[in-house]
Amino acid sequence: MRTVLIIDDNPAIGQALSLLLSLHDIRPLIALSPDDGLATLARESVDVVVADMNFSADTTSGEEGVALFRAIRARHPDLPVILLTAWTHLEAAVGLVKAGAADYLGKPWDDAKLLATIENLLELSETARAVEATRVSRRRRRRVLEDQYDLCGTVFASDEILSVLELACRVARADVPVLITGPNGVGKDRIAQVVHANSAVRAKPLLTVNCGALPGELIEAELFGAEAGAFTGALRAREGRFEAADGGSLFLDEIGNLPLAGQMKLLRVLETGQFERLGSTRTRRVKVRLISATNADLAAGIRAGTFREDLYYRLNTIQIAIPPLADRSDDILPLAEHFLGAAATLTDMARDALLGYPWPGNVRELKNCIERAKLLRGDGAIDVEHLGLPAHAAGTPRNLDDPPREVVEAALKKHGGVISRAARSIGLSRQALYRRMQRFGIPADM
């Protein structure tokens, strides 16, 4: 249950605050002195502290509150603290707020304002705990993965790519075909490298064929080889990629572009390990770990008659789906900084613009954007104008229904200043609402 600790030497204040909090499903704890408060924090799980600034009779300096705040900070660095003071000289309280206290309020306090402040801090505390738990879990999973597997220098920070890498590493040693799916530019080739690097044939070569980059009549020759005279221009016999990759891995990118004749041969190789070169009757045998990738809807290709259903199920023994960059925004800045290297830095506005852009071209577009910015920036940090992004991405939200100031103010007023409730009522996240409040100059305690 959400818990607030009240530290005040006046029992009446503790009781009044306790009643107010209890009526709103918040568990109150009361301590009558700084020592009692610190002892309570040592044995109880507390989300927010409401603390007085003076505890001794005839004392108005606030020094006791300063000492208590510093003691709380030393033991619980992230615990929100609200300061209460009955005196008009608020310099000490203001100084503590600047030092990291959440807020200060004067006595007598306004119940609605105090409650709204506590509710916001409780929700921020809950969010912070959830985020930290996620970070700890992510760090632990990543450490295990990096210790046990070769990630081929993959740059990432998102849970989505962590899960993709975990699956890729888990299936790497299984001798089954792997199909990697995702839109253009998401890094399917890098995941193919990870699969090969952790496979039983990692000491052998990984060869790549882009089925979308070759004319249909040449793909079969590229994959299976051809004898001299097999087709116009075939002046001598040539080895195909399957022969060259024998004992290792073959990565077929954009496999949805493979013509039906090539699909039939590929299915045979997968099932028997046998094939013939174009123009040859000699059957050859290979052992190849096949990794394929596509940005196409192969199921739609089956319905249209352009892709064999039996081949699809043979390729799709293990499928690794890579989400677009827009769905894993945690990766945007780490990737941008990786592409920058030590060449330059990004301004805060440039970072906002990168995070606000939908990246339809995914990682490939991001890399090109950063390379262009490095050329255009001249001296100094990279700013928004160097990125060359569309105007709507220059630090503004992607939501086209951006609420105006009046809507934001009305939502905050309606929900008593509770940020999360106001944000939900107008279809925004809490962070997005905070950004709009900062932009419009709306105070958090309006």
N, C-alpha and C positions, 0 to 999 in steps of 0.2 A: 504493500500500500504506500502511496505517496506520503512522505513524512517531512514535517517542518519542525525544527528545533527553535524554541523561543528562549532567549537568554535575557532575562530582565529581573532586577532585584525587587520589583514591585509585583506582588502576587496578583493584584487586581488586573494589571496589564496582561499578565500571563493567562489569567482566566478568560479575559475578554477576547484575546486573540485565539485562545483555544476553542472557545465557542464558535467564533467566526469560521475558523478552519474546519471544525467538525461538521458544520452545516453544509460544507462543500466537499465532503468525502476526502478530507485531508487529515491525516493522523498528526495531532500535535504532541510535542514533547516540551516540557517546561524545565528550565534550569534557572536558579535564582542567583547564580554567581558565575563569573568566568571559569573558575575551577570546576564547578558542577557541569557547566556547558562542555568543557573539553573532555571531562570524564564520560559524559553522555555520548559525545562523538566517537569516543574510543570503543564503546560497546554497542552502539546502535547504528543502523544504516539510515543516514539522513540525506535528504535531497536539497533542502534549502535551510539556511540559518537566518533568523530575524534577531538581531542583537541590539541591546541598548548601548549608548555611548558612555554612560556614567553609572557607577555602581555604589559609590560611597556617598554618605550624606554630605550635603553642602559642597559637592564636587560638580563643576560644570566645564572643566577643561577638555573633556573628551579623551584624556590620555589613557584611561582604562579601556575605552573602546578601541583605541588604536592598538594597545598591547594585545587585547583579545583577538582583534582581526589578524594581526601578524602571527599570533600563535595558531589560529585556525589555518591560515595560509601555509604555515610551515608543515602542518600535519596533513592538510587536505587542500592541495593547490588548486583544484578545480571546483571546489564546493562554492556555490553562489551564496553571498552574504548580503542581507538587506540591513542597513543601519537605521536605528531610530534615535532621534534626538529631540529634546524638549526645549533646546536653547536656540536663540536666533543667530548665534555665532557658529556658522556651519563650515568654517574653513577646514577643520579636521575631517569632517565627514566628506567634504568635496575632495580632499586630498586622498582619502581612502578609496573613493570611487575611482579616481585616476589611477590608483595603485592596483585596482582589480576588483573592488567590491562591486556587487551588481547594481545597487541603488541605495539612496537614503531617503527617508521620509521624516517629516516633522511630527511631533506629538502636539495635539491630538491628530491622529491620522484619519484620512478618508478611507472608509472600509472598502468602497468599490475600487479605488485606486490601488490600495494595498493588495487586495485580492487579485486584481488583474496582474499586478507585478509578480506576485507569487505564482499564479497560474502559468504565466509565460516562462518563468524560471524553471518551474517543475517540468514543463514540456521540453524546454531546452536541455534540461538535465537528463531526461529520459532519452532524448534524441542523442545526446552526447554519449551516454552509456551504450546505446545500441550501436552507434558508429564506432566507438572504441572496441566493442566486442567483435564487430565485423573486421576491424583492422587487425586485431590480435589474431583472429582466426585466419585471415588472409595471409598475414606474415608467416604464421606457422605452416600453413599449407604450401606457401611459396618456398619456404626454407627446406621443407621436406623434398619438394620437387627439384630444387636446384642441387640438393645434396645427392640425389639418386639418379638424376637424368641430365642429359645434355640438351639445353633449351636453345642452342644455336644462336645465342645473343638476342633472343626475342625481347623487345621492349614493351612492357605492359604494366598497368596498375589496376585494371578492372577485374572484378570477379568473373566476368564473362570469359575473358581470355584465359584466366587462371583455370577455369573449368575446361575450356577447350584443350589447353596444354595437358591437364591431368588425363583427359581421355586419350589424347594422342600418345602420351607416354605409356599409358596402361595397355593400349592395343598394339604398340609398336612391335613387340616381340612375337605376337600371334601371326602365324603364316596365313593371313587372309587378306583379300583386297580391302582397301580403304578408299571411301569416296568423301572428298572434302567439298562442301558446298558453301556458297556465299556470293554476294555481288562482286563485281570487278573491283580490284584494288584493295581488298580487305587483308591480303597476306596469305592466300591459300598456299603459295609456293613455300613460304616460311614454315607452315605447319607440315607440309610434305617433307621438308628437310628435317624437322624434329622427329617425325615418324621414322625416317631412314636412319638418323643418327642414333636412335635407341633400339634399332632392330637387330636381329641376329646377323644380318648381312651388312652391318655398318662399315666393315672394312672394305667392302666392294663399292663400285661406283654408284652414284645416283644420277641417272640420265633423265633429261627433260625433253618432252616434245609438246609444243603448243599446237594442238590440233586445229585451232582457229586461225593460225598464221600461215597455213599451207593450203594450196589448191587441193580440192578433193581428190584429183587424179594422182597426186603425189604423196598423199598421206600413207597409203598402203605401202608404197616403196620405202618411205621413211621408216615405217614401223617394222616391216617384215623383210626389207631388202629386195633386190631385183637382179636378175641375170642380164648380161649384155644383150641388147636388142629386145628386151621385154616391152619397151615402149619407146616412142620417138625421143631421141636424145640420150638413151641409156647405152652409152658407148662401151661401158665395161661393167662387170659385176660389182655390186655394192652390198655391203653388210647393212642390215637394218638395226634399228635401236634395240629390238628384243635380243638379237645376238650379242650386240655390244654390251648390254646390261646383264648378260647371263651370270647368275650367281649374286647379282646385286638388286637394285631397285630401279624401276622405271616409273617416272611421273608423267602422266598424260593430262596436260592442262586443257581445259575447254573440250572435254571429251564429248560433249553434246554435238560437236561439229563433225564427228567421225561419220563418214558415209556408211550406208547399210552394208555394203560389201566388206568394208573394213571391220564393221561391228561383228559380222559373222566369223571372220578370222580371229578377232580378238576373243570372242567367246570360246572358240576352240582352244586357243592357247591357254586361257584360264582353266579350262576343264581338263586338258590333256598335256599341256606343255608343248604341243606340236604345231608346226606351221610349215608352209613352203614359201620360198621367195617368189616374187612375180616372175613368171616365165620359166619356173623350175618345177620338176616333178619330184625332186628329192625332199623327203620329209626331214625336218630338223627338229631338235628337241632342246628346250631351254628351261631353266629354273629361275623365274624372275618374281620379285615382290612388286606387285602392281599397286601404285597409288594414283588415283585419278581425281580430277577436280572439275567443277562446272559452276557457271553462274546461271545456267538455264534450268527451266523446270522440266526435268526429264520425264516426269509423269505425264505432262502435257505433250511431250514429244511421242510418248507411247500411244496416246490417244490419237495423235495426228499421223501416226504411222512412220515417223522419222527416226524413232529409236526403238530398238528391240527390247521387249519386256523381259525376256530371259536374260539378256545381258545386264539390264538394269538391276535385277535381283542378284546377279552374280557379283556385280561391282559394289552393290550396296550392303555387303555383309556388315561392314562397320561404316557408319556415316558420322562425319564430324562437321557440324554446321557452325560457321563463323558469322557472328552478327555484324551488321554494318557499323561503321565508326560512330554514327549518330546515336546508336543504342548502347555505346560503352564510352561515355564521355570522359570517364576517369583516365582513359588512355591518350586523350588528345594532347595535353600539355607534356607528359613524359615523352611522347613521340616527337613533338615539336622541338623540345629541348635536345633530344637525341640527334635530330636532323641538323640542329644549329651547331652542335658540338661546342667548342670554345670560341666560335667565331663572333657571337653576339649574345645579347640578352633581350628579353621581351618586356615591354612596358606592361603595366597593369591593364591599360586599355586594350593593348594587343592581345593579352591573355583572355580578356572578356570577349573580344571579337572572335577569337579562335573557338572558345567554348560556345558562343552563340550561333555559330554557323553550322548548317546541317550536314556538310561534307558529303554531297552525293557521289563524289569520286573516291571517297574513303581515304585510306592511308596513302594511296598513290597521289591523290590530289593534295593532301596535307604536305607531303614531301615536296611536291612541285611548288606549292605556295611558299614554303620556308626557303627553298633554294632561290626563288625569285626575290624574296624579301632580303636575303643576304646580299644579293647583287645591287638592289636599289637603295639600301639604307644609307650608304656612305659611312660617316662616322656616327658613333652613338648607338643607342638601343633601337631595336625594331619596334616601330609604332604601327598604329592601325593603317595609316596610308601606305606603308610599305607592303602590307599583306595583299592588297589588291582584291579584297573580298567585296561582294556586292554590298551596296550601301546599307541594306537592312541588317547586315551582320555586324556592323561596326559598334559592338558593345551594347546593342539593344536586344531585348528578348525576342525569341522566335515566335511567341504568341501574337498572332495578328489582332486578337481582340484585347489589346493592352488597355486595362481599365484606367480612366482618367483620375485625377486627384479627387474629384467629388465622390466617385464610387469608392475609392479606398477609404476616404474619411468616413463615409456613411457606414461602411462595413465595420470599421474599427469602433465607431460609436455604438452601433447596434449590438456588438458582441462585447461591450465593456472593455475594449482595449486588449482582449485576448487574441494574440496574433494568429495562432493556429486556426481558431474558429473563423476569424475574419477572412483569412486566406482561403479556407475551404469554401466559404460562402460565395466567393467571386472566382473560384476555379484556379487559384494559384497555390504554389507551394509556399511554405513559411519563408524560405529564403528569398523567393521572388517578391513576396510582399515587403520584406525588409528593404530590398533594393529599391522598390518604388517609393517607400516611405523616405528613404535617404534622398532619392532624386527629387521628391516633392518638398523635402524639408519638413516632413510630418514627425513630431516627437513621438517616442514610443509610449509615453504616458498621457496622450491627449485624452 
